[in-house]
Amino acid sequence: MSNRLARPVHWTDNPAMKVYRDYDQAELDRQYDQTTLVADPSVYHARKRRESERVRAAFDCRLGVPYGPSPDEWLDIFPAAEPGAPVLVLVHGGAWKGGSARDNQFPAEALVPRGAAFVAVNFSLVPAATLAEQVRQNRAAVAWVHQHAREFGADPERIHLAGVSSGGHVGGMLAVTDWQRDWGLPADTLKGAVLVSGMYDLEPVRLTWRNRYLDLTPETAAALSPIHAIRPGGIPLVLAYGEDELAEFKRQTGEMADAWRAAGNPCELLVLAGTDHYAGNFALSDPDGPLLAAVFRQMGLQAG
């Protein structure tokens, strides 16, 4: 039986009962199933693989560079042409249980010619690893980039982050990390982050079919929700979602933006016109789109 059809642990025999806000079980499940937005999601996955393969062939790159002890902990690095460049570290999406760095290299094509380095992070997937371990690995990847940035033309004081979908959630956890206390790094290790269609409060996610593989408890859902860990002095955020995104993804992004600003932190909120959840993956590489323009502004790069 697929996860989508399996009953959540809190299942009720009353299908009309509200399980979160004004959603009954069926509607809440649908709100966290972005496959309802497109006829064939595999088309988007194939495009990511195809474009990444093309970019690998066109640009200097260092593939499979280890940053941790497990076989899943590696980086695909696209060095900067000149030393002292900013670097964008990408956390890929895939519902926490799919995808790889190798299929998410295509943003390098937009960034490297503008004077940046680009790093795609690979990490262990759920359920083989816990979500907490996935977050830890991505934090370790950022720590590795800070330590080794100069080896690929990047400035360790100019590290920026991007994350899409589940990578937006993990990126949110990196954005609220206390780098000084927990990793012995400068408090401002990250200089900014761009997060697209993320989930920043995992409680509603815990109540959906997704928890069959996430295995969240109320306690772990709260601990892994970046919206609950915001504090003053946060980095500049760009938060974005597609105009054609599901309502819960829009709400989550809007509430994260409100909470970030309420703590006195800078945040830009973007609505990507004519874009659904899957098309949002390519906003980071669209030379004419507002998201890439926001990335360039945040990183101090010329747009073109």
C-alpha positions in Angstrom: 0.0 0.0 0.0 1.4 3.4 -0.9 2.0 6.1 1.8 -0.7 8.3 0.2 -3.4 5.6 0.9 -2.2 4.4 4.3 -4.1 5.7 7.3 -2.3 8.1 9.5 -1.9 7.1 13.1 -4.5 9.6 14.3 -7.1 8.3 11.8 -10.8 8.8 12.7 -13.8 7.0 11.4 -15.5 10.4 11.1 -14.2 11.7 7.7 -15.7 15.1 8.3 -13.8 15.8 11.5 -11.4 18.7 11.3 -7.8 17.5 12.0 -5.9 20.8 11.4 -7.4 24.3 11.1 -10.4 23.9 8.9 -9.1 20.8 7.1 -10.5 17.4 7.4 -8.1 14.5 6.8 -8.6 14.2 3.1 -8.2 17.9 2.4 -5.1 18.2 4.7 -3.5 15.2 2.9 -4.2 16.9 -0.4 -2.7 20.2 0.7 0.6 18.4 1.3 0.5 16.4 -2.0 2.0 18.7 -4.6 1.6 15.9 -7.2 -2.0 17.1 -7.5 -0.7 20.2 -9.3 0.7 18.6 -12.4 -0.1 15.7 -14.7 3.3 14.1 -14.7 5.9 15.2 -12.1 8.6 13.0 -13.7 8.8 15.6 -16.5 10.3 18.1 -14.0 12.7 15.5 -12.5 13.9 14.6 -16.0 14.5 18.2 -16.8 16.6 18.7 -13.6 18.7 15.7 -14.5 19.1 16.8 -18.1 20.0 20.4 -17.3 22.4 19.4 -14.6 24.2 17.0 -17.0 24.5 19.8 -19.5 26.0 22.2 -16.9 28.4 19.6 -15.7 29.8 19.2 -19.2 30.1 23.0 -19.7 31.7 24.1 -16.4 34.6 23.2 -14.2 33.3 21.1 -11.3 34.5 18.9 -8.5 32.1 16.0 -7.9 31.5 13.9 -4.9 33.7 15.8 -2.5 33.2 14.3 1.0 32.2 16.5 3.9 31.3 13.8 6.4 31.8 10.1 7.3 28.8 8.5 5.7 28.7 7.6 2.0 25.8 10.1 1.4 27.7 13.1 2.7 29.3 14.7 -0.4 29.3 17.9 -2.3 29.3 18.8 -6.0 31.3 22.0 -6.2 31.4 24.5 -9.1 34.4 26.8 -8.3 34.5 30.5 -8.8 36.6 31.9 -11.6 38.3 34.4 -9.4 39.2 34.1 -5.6 37.2 35.8 -3.0 33.8 35.1 -4.5 30.5 34.6 -2.7 29.2 31.0 -2.7 25.7 29.7 -2.9 25.1 26.4 -1.0 22.0 24.6 -2.3 19.8 22.1 -0.3 17.8 20.2 -2.8 14.2 19.2 -2.4 12.5 15.8 -2.9 10.0 15.5 0.0 13.0 14.7 2.3 13.1 11.2 0.7 14.3 11.8 -2.9 16.7 13.7 -5.1 20.4 14.1 -5.0 23.0 16.9 -5.5 23.9 15.4 -8.8 20.5 16.3 -10.2 20.4 19.8 -8.8 23.6 21.4 -10.3 21.8 23.5 -12.9 21.8 26.8 -10.9 25.5 26.9 -11.4 25.0 28.1 -15.0 23.4 31.3 -13.7 25.8 31.9 -10.8 29.3 31.1 -11.9 29.5 33.5 -14.9 28.4 36.3 -12.5 31.4 35.7 -10.2 30.0 33.2 -7.6 30.9 29.7 -6.6 28.1 27.1 -6.3 27.8 24.0 -4.1 25.1 21.4 -4.2 24.8 19.3 -1.0 24.1 15.6 -1.0 22.8 14.0 2.2 21.0 10.9 3.6 17.3 10.6 2.8 14.4 9.7 5.0 13.5 7.1 6.1 17.0 5.5 5.9 18.0 8.5 8.1 15.9 10.5 10.5 14.9 14.0 9.5 17.0 15.3 12.4 20.1 13.6 10.9 19.3 15.1 7.5 19.4 18.5 9.1 22.6 17.7 11.0 24.3 16.6 7.7 23.4 19.9 6.0 24.7 21.9 8.9 27.9 19.9 8.6 28.1 20.7 4.9 27.9 24.4 5.6 30.6 24.0 8.3 32.8 22.2 5.7 32.2 25.0 3.1 33.3 27.6 5.7 36.5 25.7 6.4 37.4 24.9 2.8 35.9 27.8 0.8 39.2 29.3 -0.3 40.1 25.9 -1.9 37.5 26.6 -4.7 37.7 30.4 -5.0 35.1 31.3 -2.4 35.2 33.6 0.5 34.2 31.9 3.8 32.7 35.2 4.9 30.3 35.3 1.9 28.4 32.0 2.3 24.7 32.1 1.2 22.1 29.4 1.2 19.3 28.3 -1.0 16.7 25.6 -0.5 13.6 24.4 -2.4 10.6 22.5 -1.1 11.8 20.1 1.6 15.2 21.8 1.0 13.4 25.0 2.0 12.4 23.4 5.3 16.0 22.2 5.9 17.3 25.5 4.8 15.0 27.1 7.4 16.6 25.0 10.1 20.1 26.1 8.9 18.9 29.7 9.0 18.0 29.4 12.7 21.2 27.5 13.6 23.3 28.9 16.4 26.6 28.4 14.6 28.7 29.9 17.4 27.2 27.8 20.2 26.7 24.5 18.4 29.5 24.5 15.7 32.2 26.8 17.0 31.8 29.0 13.9 31.1 32.7 13.5 27.6 33.6 14.5 27.1 35.0 11.0 28.4 32.0 9.1 25.5 32.4 6.7 25.1 35.8 5.3 21.6 35.2 3.8 19.2 32.6 2.5 16.7 32.1 -0.3 14.0 29.6 0.5 11.4 28.5 -2.0 8.1 26.7 -1.2 9.3 25.4 2.1 7.4 24.0 5.2 8.4 25.8 8.3 6.0 24.3 10.8 5.9 20.5 10.7 2.9 20.0 12.9 0.4 19.9 9.9 2.8 17.7 8.0 2.9 15.3 10.9 -0.9 14.9 10.6 -0.8 13.9 7.0 0.1 10.8 5.0 3.7 12.0 4.9 4.3 10.9 8.5 4.3 7.3 7.4 7.9 7.9 6.3 8.8 11.0 8.4 7.8 9.3 11.7 7.5 12.6 13.5 6.1 12.9 17.1 4.6 16.2 18.3 7.9 16.8 20.1 10.2 16.2 17.1 7.9 18.1 14.8 8.2 21.1 17.0 12.0 20.8 17.4 12.4 20.5 13.7 10.2 23.5 12.8 12.3 26.6 12.1 9.3 28.9 12.8 9.7 28.0 16.5 13.4 28.8 16.7 13.5 32.3 15.3 15.4 34.8 17.3 16.6 38.5 16.8 19.7 39.0 14.8 18.7 36.6 12.1 20.1 36.6 8.6 18.4 38.3 5.6 15.8 35.9 4.1 14.2 35.8 0.7 11.1 33.6 1.0 9.2 32.7 -2.2 6.3 30.5 -3.4 4.6 30.0 -6.7 1.4 31.7 -7.6 -0.1 28.3 -8.4 1.2 26.6 -5.3 -1.0 24.8 -2.8 -2.7 27.0 -0.2 -0.8 25.4 2.8 2.6 26.1 1.2 1.5 29.7 0.6 0.3 30.0 4.2 3.5 28.5 5.6 5.7 30.8 3.7 3.7 33.9 4.6 3.6 33.0 8.3 7.4 32.4 8.3 7.9 35.8 6.7 5.7 37.4 9.3 7.5 35.7 12.2 10.9 36.5 10.8 10.0 40.2 10.5 8.4 40.2 14.0 11.7 39.2 15.5 13.3 42.3 13.8 14.9 40.3 11.0 15.0 41.4 7.3 12.8 39.4 5.0 11.6 39.8 1.4 8.5 37.8 0.3 8.2 36.9 -3.4 5.2 35.4 -5.2 6.4 33.8 -8.4 3.9 34.4 -11.1 2.6 31.5 -13.2 4.7 29.0 -11.1 3.6 25.8 -9.4 5.6 23.8 -6.8 7.6 21.9 -9.4 8.4 24.8 -11.7 9.7 26.7 -8.6 12.8 24.5 -8.8 13.9 26.4 -11.9 13.3 29.9 -10.5 16.9 29.9 -9.2 18.2 29.5 -12.7 15.7 31.8 -14.6 17.8 34.8 -15.8 14.7 36.9 -16.3 12.9 35.9 -13.1 12.6 37.8 -9.8 14.0 35.1 -7.6 17.4 35.0 -9.3 17.5 38.8 -9.2 16.9 38.6 -5.5 19.7 36.1 -5.2 22.1 38.4 -7.0 21.1 41.3 -4.8 21.7 39.3 -1.7 25.1 38.1 -2.8 26.2 41.5 -4.1 26.4 40.3 -7.8 25.6 42.0 -11.0 22.4 40.7 -12.5 23.7 40.9 -16.1 
